[in-house]
Amino acid sequence: MKRVAWIAVALLAMGAVAMAANPVKITFWTHEDPNRTPLEEEYIRRFEALYPHVTIERVTYPSAKIAEVLLTAFAAGQGPDMFNLEINDAYPYLVMGRVAPLRPEWVGYADVDTILGAYLEGTLDPVYRDGQLYGLPLELTIWSVFVNKKYFREVGLDPDTDYPRTWEQMMEVSEKLVIREGEIIKRRGFDFRYGYYLEWLLPMVEQLGGSFLSPDGQTAIINDEAWLQVLRYLQQWGPLGKNLGSPTYKAARSLFNFDRNEVTMCLSGFYQIARIRNDNPAFYESGEWMVIPFPVFENAVQDIAAHYYGHYYMVNAQSSRETQEWTWRFIAYMLSNPEEYLTKAGLIQPRNDLLASDVYAAQPFGDVFAADMARSSMVQLHVANPEFKQLLDDAVKAVMLQGVTPEDALATLRRKANEVLAEYK
């Protein structure tokens, strides 16, 4: 990778300048990832050895917690120098001017256009504003469906031919796979990633011709019938319906790797493959798992997969200019190792050189994720996304757990979503 090598040489050339530089301490907040942690800890050690005046403190938080912790820290004027966050959560920081733009020479490029050309078209759009870039992607993620093949065979299904292609089939197959003790589910056929509704629930609505926002962004909750079909589906899925899954159970993705007869299918990204390998090498090598496309409703009017999203490294605009510069240099240093991120942590940087490499082509089920990506689009970006996600969570739990009718849940969702939207007009 010529670009990666060039960046590495450029960074090394700065060593002489660093010898006389003032001490710099960089605070680095990120979400937990057991496969990524040893990589980045090693990058920190190397970078600090190259530039002894720089000290980097890396702090991790659970994925479900870091957005809340960052919000509190920034509100108090005590945000970290650098962080990464799902773009739908990070986007408000960009819009509100809380993150600093990069200077191309800090990250080994001649200009912004050259950076844009080095990445898959469109993948830097969320962090590009007024001719400047405010982030670089650690990873680009789309969710497909992971399948444990042996549980299919256990109930007389052939995983290679009987896997669900539609949401209706997903419910039928899950009814055959589920195991219960009374009303308690011991094995789920499939379950959703509750809380992450912008990634999977909105695409289900969009398959049916609905949307969260109108094209002009002025109105929330478009096409009642699309929304009602999805809410009815979830109501039927939950404990008050066919009892196939629930937000009250442990996340299916976190159980899948261990192959303990707890879940047959789950939604996850390419990174799950590296986690299977590390969590359960025997299962990884067994050939008893596979990845299938994101399902579509039988009456869908659009063939849409899960929305993809990115985790982008960003830099605090309140940090000193010197700290900003060295933070961006450190980010560039880490991201100059895309093949290691891919092979050791299962993370895909959307760089054209990586995507064209033999290493990428050799990854298992890369074709499934690529095909889903081709029928996907970036997750919805709006400064009110945190509030919108909470409203979607309320609506889902209302129909699944509280016995609220889909019609009443939708009416509440529409009213509250438009009230939130009005605050940002």
SVG drawing of the C-alpha trace seen along z (x, -y; Angstrom):
<svg xmlns="http://www.w3.org/2000/svg" viewBox="-54 -27 70 60">
<polyline fill="none" stroke="black" stroke-width="0.4" points="0.0,0.0 2.0,-3.0 -0.1,-5.6 0.3,-3.8 4.1,-3.6 4.2,-7.3 2.4,-8.3 4.7,-6.1 7.8,-7.8 6.2,-11.3 5.5,-10.5 9.1,-9.3 10.5,-12.4 8.8,-14.5 10.8,-12.8 13.6,-15.4 11.0,-18.2 9.4,-16.3 12.7,-16.1 12.5,-19.8 8.7,-20.0 6.8,-20.8 5.2,-17.9 1.8,-16.9 -0.8,-14.7 -3.6,-13.2 -6.7,-11.7 -8.3,-9.1 -11.8,-7.7 -13.2,-4.8 -15.7,-1.9 -14.7,1.5 -13.4,4.0 -11.2,6.8 -9.7,7.4 -8.9,3.8 -7.5,3.0 -4.1,4.8 -3.6,3.3 -4.2,-0.3 -2.2,0.2 0.7,1.3 0.3,-1.7 0.4,-3.9 3.6,-2.3 5.2,-2.8 4.0,-6.4 5.3,-7.4 8.6,-5.8 8.9,-7.8 7.8,-11.0 8.8,-10.9 7.2,-14.3 3.7,-12.8 1.8,-10.8 -1.5,-9.1 -4.1,-7.9 -6.5,-5.5 -9.8,-4.9 -12.6,-2.5 -16.3,-2.5 -19.0,0.0 -20.5,-0.6 -23.9,-1.4 -22.4,-3.8 -19.8,-5.9 -22.3,-8.3 -23.8,-9.2 -20.4,-9.6 -19.2,-11.8 -22.3,-14.0 -21.8,-14.6 -18.1,-15.4 -18.6,-17.8 -21.4,-19.6 -19.0,-20.1 -16.2,-21.3 -14.1,-18.3 -14.3,-16.2 -11.3,-14.1 -8.9,-15.2 -10.0,-12.5 -12.8,-10.0 -14.7,-7.7 -18.5,-7.2 -21.1,-5.9 -21.6,-8.7 -25.3,-9.1 -24.3,-9.9 -21.2,-11.9 -22.9,-14.0 -24.3,-16.6 -20.8,-17.4 -19.8,-18.3 -22.8,-20.4 -22.4,-22.3 -18.7,-23.0 -17.4,-20.8 -14.8,-19.0 -11.8,-20.3 -11.0,-20.0 -7.9,-18.3 -5.1,-19.8 -4.2,-17.4 -0.5,-17.7 -1.0,-16.5 -2.3,-13.2 0.1,-12.7 -1.9,-14.1 -1.5,-17.1 -5.0,-18.4 -8.6,-17.5 -9.5,-16.4 -6.7,-13.8 -8.1,-12.4 -11.6,-12.2 -10.2,-10.3 -8.5,-7.8 -11.7,-6.6 -14.8,-4.8 -17.0,-7.4 -19.5,-8.9 -18.0,-7.4 -16.4,-10.7 -19.5,-12.7 -20.8,-12.6 -17.6,-14.3 -17.1,-16.7 -18.4,-20.2 -17.7,-23.5 -14.6,-22.1 -13.1,-20.7 -12.9,-17.2 -13.7,-16.7 -13.0,-12.9 -11.4,-9.9 -13.0,-6.4 -11.9,-3.7 -14.4,-1.4 -17.5,-1.2 -20.1,1.2 -23.2,2.8 -25.1,5.6 -26.1,8.9 -27.4,12.0 -25.1,14.6 -26.5,18.1 -25.6,21.2 -26.1,23.9 -26.4,26.9 -29.5,25.7 -31.2,25.5 -30.4,29.1 -31.6,30.0 -35.1,29.0 -35.0,30.5 -34.1,27.4 -31.3,27.1 -29.4,23.9 -28.1,23.5 -31.6,23.5 -34.0,22.8 -32.5,19.7 -34.9,16.7 -34.9,14.3 -38.0,12.3 -39.1,11.1 -42.2,13.3 -39.8,16.3 -37.7,15.1 -40.7,15.4 -41.7,18.8 -38.2,20.2 -37.7,18.7 -40.9,20.4 -39.4,23.8 -36.1,22.9 -37.2,21.4 -37.0,23.4 -38.9,22.4 -39.4,23.4 -42.9,22.2 -42.8,18.6 -39.0,18.2 -37.1,18.5 -34.0,20.8 -33.0,20.6 -34.1,17.8 -34.2,18.5 -33.3,14.8 -33.6,11.5 -33.1,7.9 -30.5,5.5 -32.8,3.4 -31.7,-0.2 -30.1,-0.4 -33.2,-1.3 -31.7,-3.7 -29.7,-0.8 -32.3,1.9 -35.8,0.7 -35.8,-2.3 -34.7,-0.1 -37.6,2.2 -40.0,-0.8 -38.3,-2.1 -38.7,1.3 -42.4,0.6 -42.2,-3.0 -42.1,-4.8 -39.4,-7.0 -38.6,-8.8 -38.2,-12.2 -39.8,-13.8 -37.4,-14.6 -37.2,-18.2 -36.6,-17.2 -39.6,-19.2 -41.9,-16.4 -41.4,-13.2 -43.0,-9.8 -44.0,-9.4 -46.4,-6.7 -48.5,-5.3 -49.1,-1.9 -45.4,-1.2 -44.9,-2.1 -47.9,-0.1 -46.8,3.0 -43.4,2.9 -44.9,2.2 -47.4,5.0 -44.6,7.3 -42.6,6.5 -45.7,6.8 -46.2,10.3 -42.5,11.1 -42.5,10.2 -43.7,11.9 -47.3,10.7 -47.4,12.3 -45.5,15.4 -42.8,14.9 -39.8,15.2 -37.6,12.5 -37.6,9.4 -35.6,6.3 -35.4,7.9 -33.1,10.7 -29.3,10.5 -28.3,9.2 -28.3,12.1 -25.0,10.9 -23.2,11.2 -24.3,14.9 -23.9,16.1 -20.1,16.8 -20.3,19.2 -22.5,21.8 -24.3,22.7 -27.7,23.4 -29.0,19.9 -29.4,18.2 -29.4,19.4 -29.3,16.1 -28.3,12.5 -27.6,9.2 -24.0,8.1 -21.2,6.7 -18.0,8.0 -16.2,7.5 -18.2,10.4 -16.1,12.8 -12.9,11.9 -14.8,12.1 -16.0,15.6 -12.4,16.6 -11.1,15.2 -14.1,16.2 -14.5,19.7 -11.8,21.0 -13.4,24.4 -16.7,22.9 -14.9,20.6 -13.1,23.6 -16.1,25.9 -17.8,24.5 -21.1,24.5 -21.8,20.8 -22.5,18.5 -23.7,15.1 -26.8,14.3 -28.3,11.1 -30.6,8.7 -34.2,9.9 -36.9,7.9 -40.7,7.9 -42.6,9.9 -44.6,6.8 -41.6,4.5 -41.5,1.7 -37.8,1.2 -35.0,3.7 -33.1,2.1 -30.5,3.7 -29.6,2.4 -28.2,-1.1 -24.4,-1.2 -22.6,-3.5 -19.1,-4.5 -17.0,-5.1 -14.9,-8.2 -12.0,-9.4 -12.6,-13.0 -10.7,-15.7 -11.9,-18.1 -12.1,-21.7 -11.4,-22.9 -8.0,-21.2 -5.0,-23.4 -3.8,-23.8 -0.6,-21.8 -2.6,-19.0 -5.0,-19.0 -2.0,-18.6 -0.4,-15.8 -3.7,-14.1 -4.4,-14.0 -0.8,-12.8 -1.5,-9.9 -4.8,-9.1 -3.0,-9.0 -0.4,-6.7 -3.0,-4.2 -5.0,-4.3 -1.9,-3.6 -2.4,0.1 -5.7,1.0 -4.7,4.6 -4.0,5.2 -7.4,3.7 -9.0,6.0 -7.3,9.3 -6.9,8.9 -10.0,6.9 -12.4,7.5 -12.7,3.7 -13.0,2.4 -11.6,-1.0 -13.3,-2.2 -10.0,-3.0 -9.8,-2.2 -6.4,-0.6 -7.6,1.8 -10.8,2.7 -8.8,3.5 -6.3,5.7 -5.9,9.4 -6.2,9.4 -9.7,7.9 -10.7,10.3 -9.7,13.3 -12.0,12.5 -14.9,15.0 -18.4,13.8 -17.1,10.5 -19.3,11.0 -22.5,11.0 -21.5,7.8 -20.6,6.2 -23.9,7.1 -25.8,5.8 -23.7,2.6 -24.7,2.2 -28.4,2.0 -27.8,-0.2 -27.2,-3.8 -25.7,-5.7 -27.7,-5.8 -29.9,-8.8 -27.9,-11.9 -29.6,-14.5 -28.7,-16.6 -31.7,-15.2 -30.8,-11.5 -30.3,-10.7 -33.8,-11.9 -35.2,-10.1 -33.6,-6.9 -35.2,-7.1 -38.6,-7.7 -38.2,-4.7 -37.2,-2.6 -40.3,-3.8 -42.5,-2.8 -41.0,0.6 -41.2,1.4 -44.8,0.1 -46.0,2.6 -43.8,5.5 -43.9,5.3 -46.7,3.0 -49.7,4.1 -50.0,0.7 -51.6,1.0 -49.4,0.2 -51.9,-2.6 -51.5,-4.3 -47.8,-3.8 -47.5,-5.3 -49.6,-8.3 -47.4,-9.0 -44.2,-8.5 -45.4,-10.9 -46.4,-13.6 -43.2,-13.5 -40.9,-13.2 -42.5,-16.2 -42.2,-18.1 -38.5,-17.3 -38.1,-18.2 -39.8,-21.6 -37.1,-22.5 -34.4,-22.3 -36.2,-24.2"/>
</svg>
